[in-house]
């Protein structure tokens, strides 16, 4: 199930809706609320595994290796405050939270 199905649908005013439908050539429009990530977790102590970024590394590969699910790549990016592969250089230390669910509870408000 896509994660957005767990979110509440939001509404936009009539003028905003008409503008979006016109410029994007759409017949209908749905708008969902977004996650709000807190940076409070930075001061918290989490048990982590260190991984040195090397040739061939991708966030989705690390997520699969450490979490067993490639779709959780964004958790590693959020934890390290480097959201995409291009933010990393060879030799960078990537911190992988060992208990990513605990981290998410603190990060998602």
Short mmCIF file of the C-alpha atoms (twelve columns), coordinates in Angstrom:
data_MODEL
# 
_entry.id   MODEL 
# 
loop_
_atom_site.group_PDB 
_atom_site.id 
_atom_site.type_symbol 
_atom_site.label_atom_id 
_atom_site.label_alt_id 
_atom_site.label_comp_id 
_atom_site.label_asym_id 
_atom_site.label_seq_id 
_atom_site.Cartn_x 
_atom_site.Cartn_y 
_atom_site.Cartn_z 
_atom_site.pdbx_PDB_model_num 
ATOM 1   C CA . UNK A 1   0.000   0.000  0.000   1 
ATOM 2   C CA . UNK A 2   1.421   3.404  -0.925  1 
ATOM 3   C CA . UNK A 3   2.324   5.464  2.105   1 
ATOM 4   C CA . UNK A 4   0.179   8.439  1.039   1 
ATOM 5   C CA . UNK A 5   -3.003  6.437  1.650   1 
ATOM 6   C CA . UNK A 6   -2.345  6.849  5.365   1 
ATOM 7   C CA . UNK A 7   -2.518  10.645 5.072   1 
ATOM 8   C CA . UNK A 8   -5.478  12.933 5.276   1 
ATOM 9   C CA . UNK A 9   -6.609  14.565 2.054   1 
ATOM 10  C CA . UNK A 10  -6.273  18.336 2.191   1 
ATOM 11  C CA . UNK A 11  -8.252  20.970 0.355   1 
ATOM 12  C CA . UNK A 12  -7.119  23.983 -1.612  1 
ATOM 13  C CA . UNK A 13  -9.157  26.994 -2.572  1 
ATOM 14  C CA . UNK A 14  -11.082 27.169 -5.846  1 
ATOM 15  C CA . UNK A 15  -8.679  29.590 -7.542  1 
ATOM 16  C CA . UNK A 16  -5.624  27.453 -6.693  1 
ATOM 17  C CA . UNK A 17  -7.377  24.340 -7.949  1 
ATOM 18  C CA . UNK A 18  -8.455  25.946 -11.238 1 
ATOM 19  C CA . UNK A 19  -4.946  27.255 -11.839 1 
ATOM 20  C CA . UNK A 20  -3.328  23.868 -11.234 1 
ATOM 21  C CA . UNK A 21  -5.848  22.027 -13.390 1 
ATOM 22  C CA . UNK A 22  -5.267  24.466 -16.234 1 
ATOM 23  C CA . UNK A 23  -1.471  24.694 -16.205 1 
ATOM 24  C CA . UNK A 24  -1.008  20.962 -15.717 1 
ATOM 25  C CA . UNK A 25  -3.820  19.948 -18.071 1 
ATOM 26  C CA . UNK A 26  -5.502  17.785 -15.429 1 
ATOM 27  C CA . UNK A 27  -9.082  16.594 -15.049 1 
ATOM 28  C CA . UNK A 28  -8.944  16.214 -11.254 1 
ATOM 29  C CA . UNK A 29  -6.606  16.908 -8.387  1 
ATOM 30  C CA . UNK A 30  -5.952  15.338 -4.978  1 
ATOM 31  C CA . UNK A 31  -3.687  16.952 -2.404  1 
ATOM 32  C CA . UNK A 32  -2.260  15.098 0.576   1 
ATOM 33  C CA . UNK A 33  -0.590  16.381 3.693   1 
ATOM 34  C CA . UNK A 34  3.180   15.930 3.972   1 
ATOM 35  C CA . UNK A 35  5.394   14.502 6.638   1 
ATOM 36  C CA . UNK A 36  6.888   17.103 8.902   1 
ATOM 37  C CA . UNK A 37  10.336  15.996 9.976   1 
ATOM 38  C CA . UNK A 38  11.726  17.210 13.253  1 
ATOM 39  C CA . UNK A 39  15.445  17.811 13.666  1 
ATOM 40  C CA . UNK A 40  15.159  17.142 17.435  1 
ATOM 41  C CA . UNK A 41  16.563  13.672 16.884  1 
ATOM 42  C CA . UNK A 42  20.027  15.101 16.227  1 
ATOM 43  C CA . UNK A 43  20.700  15.464 19.943  1 
ATOM 44  C CA . UNK A 44  19.389  12.001 20.724  1 
ATOM 45  C CA . UNK A 45  21.700  9.062  21.062  1 
ATOM 46  C CA . UNK A 46  20.995  6.279  18.618  1 
ATOM 47  C CA . UNK A 47  22.872  3.073  18.191  1 
ATOM 48  C CA . UNK A 48  24.362  3.194  14.707  1 
ATOM 49  C CA . UNK A 49  26.410  1.192  12.301  1 
ATOM 50  C CA . UNK A 50  29.086  3.065  10.382  1 
ATOM 51  C CA . UNK A 51  29.491  2.478  6.678   1 
ATOM 52  C CA . UNK A 52  32.221  4.106  4.592   1 
ATOM 53  C CA . UNK A 53  30.829  5.351  1.276   1 
ATOM 54  C CA . UNK A 54  32.679  3.659  -1.567  1 
ATOM 55  C CA . UNK A 55  32.403  3.049  -5.290  1 
ATOM 56  C CA . UNK A 56  29.078  1.530  -6.259  1 
ATOM 57  C CA . UNK A 57  27.268  2.615  -3.099  1 
ATOM 58  C CA . UNK A 58  23.699  3.836  -3.392  1 
ATOM 59  C CA . UNK A 59  21.317  4.705  -0.583  1 
ATOM 60  C CA . UNK A 60  18.841  2.078  -1.747  1 
ATOM 61  C CA . UNK A 61  21.579  -0.590 -1.657  1 
ATOM 62  C CA . UNK A 62  22.520  0.388  1.900   1 
ATOM 63  C CA . UNK A 63  18.854  0.320  2.933   1 
ATOM 64  C CA . UNK A 64  18.506  -3.180 1.543   1 
ATOM 65  C CA . UNK A 65  21.733  -4.325 3.199   1 
ATOM 66  C CA . UNK A 66  20.963  -2.911 6.649   1 
ATOM 67  C CA . UNK A 67  17.144  -2.820 6.766   1 
ATOM 68  C CA . UNK A 68  16.201  -5.531 4.278   1 
ATOM 69  C CA . UNK A 69  14.088  -3.055 2.297   1 
ATOM 70  C CA . UNK A 70  15.456  -0.845 -0.487  1 
ATOM 71  C CA . UNK A 71  12.467  1.508  -0.213  1 
ATOM 72  C CA . UNK A 72  13.728  2.758  3.158   1 
ATOM 73  C CA . UNK A 73  16.708  4.538  1.556   1 
ATOM 74  C CA . UNK A 74  15.296  7.914  2.580   1 
ATOM 75  C CA . UNK A 75  15.721  7.054  6.278   1 
ATOM 76  C CA . UNK A 76  19.497  6.875  5.839   1 
ATOM 77  C CA . UNK A 77  19.455  10.167 3.933   1 
ATOM 78  C CA . UNK A 78  17.355  11.857 6.605   1 
ATOM 79  C CA . UNK A 79  19.474  10.488 9.437   1 
ATOM 80  C CA . UNK A 80  22.667  11.803 7.834   1 
ATOM 81  C CA . UNK A 81  21.065  15.022 6.556   1 
ATOM 82  C CA . UNK A 82  22.220  14.045 3.058   1 
ATOM 83  C CA . UNK A 83  19.088  13.104 1.123   1 
ATOM 84  C CA . UNK A 84  20.551  11.863 -2.168  1 
ATOM 85  C CA . UNK A 85  23.469  9.768  -3.374  1 
ATOM 86  C CA . UNK A 86  25.102  12.849 -4.869  1 
ATOM 87  C CA . UNK A 87  25.521  14.347 -1.388  1 
ATOM 88  C CA . UNK A 88  28.078  11.643 -0.509  1 
ATOM 89  C CA . UNK A 89  31.726  11.393 -1.515  1 
ATOM 90  C CA . UNK A 90  34.056  8.424  -1.397  1 
ATOM 91  C CA . UNK A 91  35.315  8.002  2.144   1 
ATOM 92  C CA . UNK A 92  32.336  9.676  3.829   1 
ATOM 93  C CA . UNK A 93  31.116  7.881  6.925   1 
ATOM 94  C CA . UNK A 94  27.415  7.071  6.633   1 
ATOM 95  C CA . UNK A 95  25.623  6.437  9.910   1 
ATOM 96  C CA . UNK A 96  22.918  3.780  9.745   1 
ATOM 97  C CA . UNK A 97  20.443  3.779  12.657  1 
ATOM 98  C CA . UNK A 98  20.203  0.251  14.050  1 
ATOM 99  C CA . UNK A 99  16.632  0.820  15.268  1 
ATOM 100 C CA . UNK A 100 15.175  2.888  12.462  1 
ATOM 101 C CA . UNK A 101 11.631  2.647  13.843  1 
ATOM 102 C CA . UNK A 102 12.686  4.395  17.046  1 
ATOM 103 C CA . UNK A 103 14.387  7.056  14.945  1 
ATOM 104 C CA . UNK A 104 11.254  7.549  12.834  1 
ATOM 105 C CA . UNK A 105 9.103   7.960  15.939  1 
ATOM 106 C CA . UNK A 106 11.345  10.851 16.967  1 
ATOM 107 C CA . UNK A 107 11.745  12.372 13.493  1 
ATOM 108 C CA . UNK A 108 8.166   12.295 12.212  1 
ATOM 109 C CA . UNK A 109 5.919   14.722 14.034  1 
# 
